[in-house]
């Protein structure tokens, strides 16, 4: 999973989090609205896939997508430490 995130960063899909607009953080905020935009986009994409292809209700798909992306972020952060 970390290689996938590193690839997206290298390709310019994600911006480094250590900048004035998004200080370096080791966990994502509780409220998704306060997440950096690139991470919110990943949640929205995964939720849409689970809803459309997986047949999940919207709220369940969003909850699962958030959990997945929080795990992805934590693993990515740990790999940078």
Residue pairs with C-beta under 8 A, 6 or more apart in sequence:
1 72
1 75
1 76
2 75
2 76
2 79
5 14
5 72
5 76
6 76
6 79
8 14
9 16
13 38
14 38
14 39
15 22
15 36
15 38
17 23
17 24
17 25
17 36
18 24
22 36
26 77
27 70
27 73
27 74
27 77
28 35
28 39
28 69
28 70
28 73
29 35
32 40
32 43
32 66
33 40
35 43
39 69
39 73
42 69
42 72
43 62
43 65
43 66
43 69
44 65
46 61
46 64
46 65
46 68
46 69
47 58
47 61
47 62
47 64
47 65
47 66
48 61
50 56
50 60
50 61
50 64
50 65
51 57
51 58
51 61
54 61
56 64
